[in-house]
Amino acid sequence: MIPAAFEPFLDQAPLCVLARAVLERLFLPARLDQLFRDAAERQYERDLLFSQVAELMLSVALQTEPSVYAAYRKRAAELPVSDQAIYDKLRCMELGVSAALVRDSADQVGPVIEALGATVPPLLPGYRARIIDGNHLGKTERRLKPLRATWAAALPGKVLAVYDQELDVVSHVVLTPDGHAQERSLFGEVLRLARPKDLWIADRNFATLGFFAGLIAAGAALVIRQPGTLKGELLGDRRPVGRSETGAVYEQDVAFERHGRVLRLRRVSVVLDKPTRGGDTEVHVLTNLPVGDADGVRVAELYLERWTIENRFYEVAQTLNCEPTTLAYPQAALFAFCLALMASNAVALLKAALRSAHPAADVAAMSSFYMAEEVRTTFVGMMIVLPAATWAVFGWLPARPFAATLRDMARRVDPGKYRKAERGPKKPPPPKGRYRNGGHVSTHRLLEQHRRRQ
């Protein structure tokens, strides 16, 4: 199944071959061009194909190219347009196209992960966990004329991302170019994604009665933290139900009134052993899960899983150039971020292939940073020896044969080579002398003084 030309790289850098095969699957040019034609409402293709723009921006997101212009210069002979045409295309990139990219990547990855038999055990049997969170894109450089007159940070947009826990992929995004937009303004689009037997887990920013009612009307369950501003009528006595890893757990029913109707939920309270950074000593979590499906302690544990998507955002930010600061136009910045989420879904498929060939604990101990670094340093040389046409075979394979091919590649990877570095607890920084503008010290003299004191 694997062409013989791949053998030298499978011997020396099997992880890079595995990553490139997965990327070929997700970034197949013909499918991306068709996706653009289906999703675009105003933009069109003439001389420049959407797949060419996506490939160029992917090289920036993977940090194989330092900037959009550097990526363009390397491809200038193949692209029938100017660099300004590339920037214009990025500036006008429709949000619907960017969101469709993430959705399509999850649709491509899901069947292969299932064929590998490498799905993650569900958080709650009988429910499909959906973890949702918002992410502000980082500030950009002030390259646009309207931004040059302000010292304030320029925020190019916001993303609400939905994480599918069993597949370990970001399945959907809801985008807005307004960096100051409230998450609540996007709830209507989120609720259209809700399905029966979904379990939506979120922080208190998503705690509105309208959002609760929409999820319940769709037949979905919720585990969402209650903010102090959301008041309800507590019913009955608060009863102890056990302990979680963060504190003692209590449960009590609560009723909310909305548009003349009463919405009754369970309120699980955790009396924390250690206050939060905000000083909270108790955390209240609201849910409509039946007690028989999840008792109070389990509800508290489910809420803690919301950090999974925070870790995904952090991982994407650390290993990919997901927020190029030079892309000040919101549509361009959001497009780059969605490409990075596509790449993170590719990593999810890569890890699933590794789980199918190695113990899950060994794969979980692998560092995404070290994995990305090997791909980054090997990728360009491998693509010179094995040009793009060589990889086309992986783009059209059915899910099961493709899964078998990935498993064969994954067996060649040594997980121990990429093990995360273990570090001890953080130590508080030592006190520093008073800052003096223009002051300096001799590193040599400081080292000598330190040596004499020991």
Buried (B, 14 or more C-beta within 10 A) or exposed (E): EBEEEBEEBBEEBBBBBBBBBBBBBBBBBEBBBBBBEEBBEEBEBEEBBBBBBBBBBBBBBBBBBEEBBEBBEBBEEEBEBEBEBBBBBBBEBBBBBBBBBBBBBBEBBBBBBBBBEBBBEEBBEEBBBBBBBBBBBBBBEBEEEEBEEEEEEBBBBBBBBBBBBBBBBBBBBBBBBEBEBEBBEBBEBBBEBBEEEBBBBBBBBBBBBEBBBBBBEBEBBBBBBBBEEBEBEEEEEEEEBEBBEBBBBBBBBBEBEEEEEEBEBBBBBBBBEEEEEEEEEEBBBBBBBEEEBBBBBBBBBBBBBBEBBBEBBEBBBEBBBBBBBBBBBBBBBBBBBBBBBBBBBBBBBBBBBBBBBBEBEBBEBBBBEBBBBBBBEBBEEBBEEBEEEBBEBBBEBEBEEBBBBBBBBBBBBEBEEBEEEEEEEEEEEEEEEEEEEEEEEEEEEEEEEEEEEE
